[in-house]
Amino acid sequence: MRTTLRFLSLIFLVAGLVLMGADLVTSMDRGGEPYLRSIEQVWAVFDPASIVRFKDWAGHEAPWASNGVQIALTLWGWGVLGGLGVILNFLSGRGPARAR
């Protein structure tokens, strides 16, 4: 279980760093104007139709959470993925003490 959590945390951390680098390069291409991709923009790259279906589902099945879902989708992609990676890394814990 520990190995799986560490592997997932590595994947999330690398994805967060890749998104941070992409945002940095895009910002430099725009003459220094800050550009940050949201979770919604990152999700739309992979499957644009599914994000529309998800928003519709959240609006119909959980209207009380639709504002929270919209807020969560506007968070920075690199921050969310990198943050998940850090949290999973802490949850995996330290390895057993090694005998010397």
MODELLER restraints for C-alpha pairs under 7 A, 6 or more apart:
rsr = mdl.restraints
at = mdl.atoms
rsr.add(forms.Gaussian(group=physical.xy_distance, feature=features.Distance(at['CA:2:A'], at['CA:92:A']), mean=5.10, stdev=0.5))
rsr.add(forms.Gaussian(group=physical.xy_distance, feature=features.Distance(at['CA:5:A'], at['CA:88:A']), mean=6.06, stdev=0.5))
rsr.add(forms.Gaussian(group=physical.xy_distance, feature=features.Distance(at['CA:5:A'], at['CA:89:A']), mean=6.78, stdev=0.5))
rsr.add(forms.Gaussian(group=physical.xy_distance, feature=features.Distance(at['CA:5:A'], at['CA:92:A']), mean=5.63, stdev=0.5))
rsr.add(forms.Gaussian(group=physical.xy_distance, feature=features.Distance(at['CA:6:A'], at['CA:88:A']), mean=6.95, stdev=0.5))
rsr.add(forms.Gaussian(group=physical.xy_distance, feature=features.Distance(at['CA:6:A'], at['CA:89:A']), mean=5.64, stdev=0.5))
rsr.add(forms.Gaussian(group=physical.xy_distance, feature=features.Distance(at['CA:6:A'], at['CA:92:A']), mean=6.21, stdev=0.5))
rsr.add(forms.Gaussian(group=physical.xy_distance, feature=features.Distance(at['CA:9:A'], at['CA:85:A']), mean=4.01, stdev=0.5))
rsr.add(forms.Gaussian(group=physical.xy_distance, feature=features.Distance(at['CA:9:A'], at['CA:86:A']), mean=6.57, stdev=0.5))
rsr.add(forms.Gaussian(group=physical.xy_distance, feature=features.Distance(at['CA:9:A'], at['CA:88:A']), mean=5.24, stdev=0.5))
rsr.add(forms.Gaussian(group=physical.xy_distance, feature=features.Distance(at['CA:9:A'], at['CA:89:A']), mean=5.43, stdev=0.5))
rsr.add(forms.Gaussian(group=physical.xy_distance, feature=features.Distance(at['CA:10:A'], at['CA:85:A']), mean=6.38, stdev=0.5))
rsr.add(forms.Gaussian(group=physical.xy_distance, feature=features.Distance(at['CA:12:A'], at['CA:81:A']), mean=5.26, stdev=0.5))
rsr.add(forms.Gaussian(group=physical.xy_distance, feature=features.Distance(at['CA:12:A'], at['CA:82:A']), mean=5.79, stdev=0.5))
rsr.add(forms.Gaussian(group=physical.xy_distance, feature=features.Distance(at['CA:12:A'], at['CA:84:A']), mean=6.50, stdev=0.5))
rsr.add(forms.Gaussian(group=physical.xy_distance, feature=features.Distance(at['CA:12:A'], at['CA:85:A']), mean=4.66, stdev=0.5))
rsr.add(forms.Gaussian(group=physical.xy_distance, feature=features.Distance(at['CA:13:A'], at['CA:81:A']), mean=6.54, stdev=0.5))
rsr.add(forms.Gaussian(group=physical.xy_distance, feature=features.Distance(at['CA:13:A'], at['CA:82:A']), mean=4.66, stdev=0.5))
rsr.add(forms.Gaussian(group=physical.xy_distance, feature=features.Distance(at['CA:13:A'], at['CA:85:A']), mean=4.83, stdev=0.5))
rsr.add(forms.Gaussian(group=physical.xy_distance, feature=features.Distance(at['CA:15:A'], at['CA:81:A']), mean=6.58, stdev=0.5))
rsr.add(forms.Gaussian(group=physical.xy_distance, feature=features.Distance(at['CA:16:A'], at['CA:78:A']), mean=4.15, stdev=0.5))
rsr.add(forms.Gaussian(group=physical.xy_distance, feature=features.Distance(at['CA:16:A'], at['CA:79:A']), mean=6.62, stdev=0.5))
rsr.add(forms.Gaussian(group=physical.xy_distance, feature=features.Distance(at['CA:16:A'], at['CA:81:A']), mean=4.97, stdev=0.5))
rsr.add(forms.Gaussian(group=physical.xy_distance, feature=features.Distance(at['CA:16:A'], at['CA:82:A']), mean=4.46, stdev=0.5))
rsr.add(forms.Gaussian(group=physical.xy_distance, feature=features.Distance(at['CA:17:A'], at['CA:78:A']), mean=6.58, stdev=0.5))
rsr.add(forms.Gaussian(group=physical.xy_distance, feature=features.Distance(at['CA:19:A'], at['CA:77:A']), mean=6.79, stdev=0.5))
rsr.add(forms.Gaussian(group=physical.xy_distance, feature=features.Distance(at['CA:19:A'], at['CA:78:A']), mean=5.17, stdev=0.5))
rsr.add(forms.Gaussian(group=physical.xy_distance, feature=features.Distance(at['CA:20:A'], at['CA:78:A']), mean=5.40, stdev=0.5))
rsr.add(forms.Gaussian(group=physical.xy_distance, feature=features.Distance(at['CA:23:A'], at['CA:35:A']), mean=5.86, stdev=0.5))
rsr.add(forms.Gaussian(group=physical.xy_distance, feature=features.Distance(at['CA:23:A'], at['CA:36:A']), mean=5.55, stdev=0.5))
rsr.add(forms.Gaussian(group=physical.xy_distance, feature=features.Distance(at['CA:23:A'], at['CA:37:A']), mean=6.73, stdev=0.5))
rsr.add(forms.Gaussian(group=physical.xy_distance, feature=features.Distance(at['CA:26:A'], at['CA:35:A']), mean=6.54, stdev=0.5))
rsr.add(forms.Gaussian(group=physical.xy_distance, feature=features.Distance(at['CA:27:A'], at['CA:33:A']), mean=5.38, stdev=0.5))
rsr.add(forms.Gaussian(group=physical.xy_distance, feature=features.Distance(at['CA:27:A'], at['CA:34:A']), mean=5.07, stdev=0.5))
rsr.add(forms.Gaussian(group=physical.xy_distance, feature=features.Distance(at['CA:27:A'], at['CA:35:A']), mean=5.17, stdev=0.5))
rsr.add(forms.Gaussian(group=physical.xy_distance, feature=features.Distance(at['CA:36:A'], at['CA:76:A']), mean=6.29, stdev=0.5))
rsr.add(forms.Gaussian(group=physical.xy_distance, feature=features.Distance(at['CA:37:A'], at['CA:76:A']), mean=5.89, stdev=0.5))
rsr.add(forms.Gaussian(group=physical.xy_distance, feature=features.Distance(at['CA:37:A'], at['CA:77:A']), mean=5.86, stdev=0.5))
rsr.add(forms.Gaussian(group=physical.xy_distance, feature=features.Distance(at['CA:38:A'], at['CA:73:A']), mean=6.53, stdev=0.5))
rsr.add(forms.Gaussian(group=physical.xy_distance, feature=features.Distance(at['CA:38:A'], at['CA:74:A']), mean=5.06, stdev=0.5))
rsr.add(forms.Gaussian(group=physical.xy_distance, feature=features.Distance(at['CA:38:A'], at['CA:75:A']), mean=5.32, stdev=0.5))
rsr.add(forms.Gaussian(group=physical.xy_distance, feature=features.Distance(at['CA:38:A'], at['CA:76:A']), mean=4.52, stdev=0.5))
rsr.add(forms.Gaussian(group=physical.xy_distance, feature=features.Distance(at['CA:38:A'], at['CA:77:A']), mean=4.95, stdev=0.5))
rsr.add(forms.Gaussian(group=physical.xy_distance, feature=features.Distance(at['CA:39:A'], at['CA:73:A']), mean=5.04, stdev=0.5))
rsr.add(forms.Gaussian(group=physical.xy_distance, feature=features.Distance(at['CA:39:A'], at['CA:74:A']), mean=6.04, stdev=0.5))
rsr.add(forms.Gaussian(group=physical.xy_distance, feature=features.Distance(at['CA:39:A'], at['CA:75:A']), mean=6.00, stdev=0.5))
rsr.add(forms.Gaussian(group=physical.xy_distance, feature=features.Distance(at['CA:39:A'], at['CA:76:A']), mean=6.13, stdev=0.5))
rsr.add(forms.Gaussian(group=physical.xy_distance, feature=features.Distance(at['CA:39:A'], at['CA:77:A']), mean=4.67, stdev=0.5))
rsr.add(forms.Gaussian(group=physical.xy_distance, feature=features.Distance(at['CA:40:A'], at['CA:73:A']), mean=5.00, stdev=0.5))
rsr.add(forms.Gaussian(group=physical.xy_distance, feature=features.Distance(at['CA:40:A'], at['CA:74:A']), mean=6.37, stdev=0.5))
rsr.add(forms.Gaussian(group=physical.xy_distance, feature=features.Distance(at['CA:42:A'], at['CA:77:A']), mean=6.83, stdev=0.5))
rsr.add(forms.Gaussian(group=physical.xy_distance, feature=features.Distance(at['CA:43:A'], at['CA:51:A']), mean=6.95, stdev=0.5))
rsr.add(forms.Gaussian(group=physical.xy_distance, feature=features.Distance(at['CA:44:A'], at['CA:51:A']), mean=6.62, stdev=0.5))
rsr.add(forms.Gaussian(group=physical.xy_distance, feature=features.Distance(at['CA:58:A'], at['CA:66:A']), mean=5.80, stdev=0.5))
rsr.add(forms.Gaussian(group=physical.xy_distance, feature=features.Distance(at['CA:59:A'], at['CA:66:A']), mean=5.45, stdev=0.5))
